[in-house]
Amino acid sequence: MVTIRVAPEDAVLALRERIEALNVVKKDGAGLDYYDFVRWCSKTWQTVDRIYGQGSPHSEELRTLALANCSCNASLQALVMAEEYHARLLAFIDEIRAGKPE
């Protein structure tokens, strides 16, 4: 059974809201606006911390999907990272619904 700090329905709703918020991250010619995506990441980390607790494997997993310090090619890199975040958040939702860890 997965350990979460909020009701499963609230956790799924919060994760879905972060996925939906990803759709409004500003786009530029090559991908996503780097700084807008970083803001989205920050809010997403806070949401996952509220659900699983700070320092949980889920929180740390998302934080390791970090963007490089160099902003060259950052828009394309942010787009690739957004796809990975999307997949991981969906996996978290599936895990909560199943009631067991991956």
C-alpha positions in Angstrom: 0.0 0.0 0.0 1.3 3.4 -0.9 1.7 5.9 1.9 0.2 9.3 1.2 -0.6 12.2 3.6 -3.9 13.2 1.9 -7.0 11.4 0.8 -6.4 9.4 -2.4 -9.1 11.4 -4.2 -7.4 14.6 -3.2 -4.0 13.3 -4.3 -5.2 12.3 -7.7 -7.0 15.6 -8.2 -3.8 17.6 -7.2 -1.7 15.5 -9.6 -4.2 16.0 -12.4 -4.2 19.7 -11.8 -0.4 19.8 -12.2 -0.7 17.8 -15.4 -3.3 20.3 -16.7 -1.1 23.2 -15.6 1.6 21.8 -17.8 -0.6 22.6 -20.8 -0.4 26.3 -20.1 3.4 26.5 -19.7 4.5 29.2 -22.3 5.9 27.8 -25.5 8.5 29.3 -27.7 9.9 28.4 -31.1 11.9 25.4 -30.0 9.9 24.0 -27.1 8.8 25.4 -23.8 9.8 28.6 -22.1 12.6 27.5 -19.8 11.8 29.8 -16.8 8.0 29.2 -17.0 8.7 25.4 -17.0 11.0 25.8 -13.9 8.1 27.6 -12.1 5.8 24.8 -13.0 8.4 22.3 -11.7 8.6 24.2 -8.4 4.9 24.1 -7.8 4.8 20.4 -8.8 7.5 19.5 -6.3 5.5 21.3 -3.6 2.3 19.3 -4.6 4.2 16.0 -4.5 5.7 16.9 -1.1 2.2 17.6 0.3 1.0 14.2 -1.0 3.9 12.0 -0.1 6.0 14.0 2.4 9.3 15.8 1.9 12.1 13.5 1.2 9.9 10.7 -0.1 11.2 8.6 -3.0 8.5 10.2 -5.2 9.6 13.7 -4.4 13.3 12.9 -4.9 12.6 11.1 -8.1 11.0 14.2 -9.6 13.8 16.4 -8.3 16.4 14.2 -10.0 14.8 15.0 -13.3 16.6 18.3 -13.2 17.3 20.7 -16.0 20.9 21.4 -16.8 22.4 24.7 -15.5 23.2 25.7 -19.1 20.3 27.5 -20.7 21.5 26.8 -24.3 19.0 24.5 -25.9 16.9 24.9 -22.7 13.6 25.2 -24.5 13.9 21.9 -26.2 15.3 20.3 -23.0 12.3 21.6 -21.1 9.9 20.1 -23.6 11.6 16.7 -23.2 11.5 17.0 -19.4 7.9 18.0 -19.5 7.1 14.7 -21.3 9.0 12.8 -18.6 7.2 14.6 -15.8 3.9 14.0 -17.4 4.6 10.2 -17.6 5.8 10.1 -14.0 2.7 12.0 -12.6 0.4 9.6 -14.5 2.4 6.7 -12.9 1.9 8.2 -9.5 -1.9 8.5 -10.1 -2.0 4.8 -11.2 0.0 3.8 -8.1 -2.4 5.7 -5.8 -5.5 4.2 -7.5 -4.0 0.7 -7.2 -3.2 1.3 -3.6 0.3 -0.1 -3.8 3.8 1.2 -4.6 5.4 0.6 -8.0 
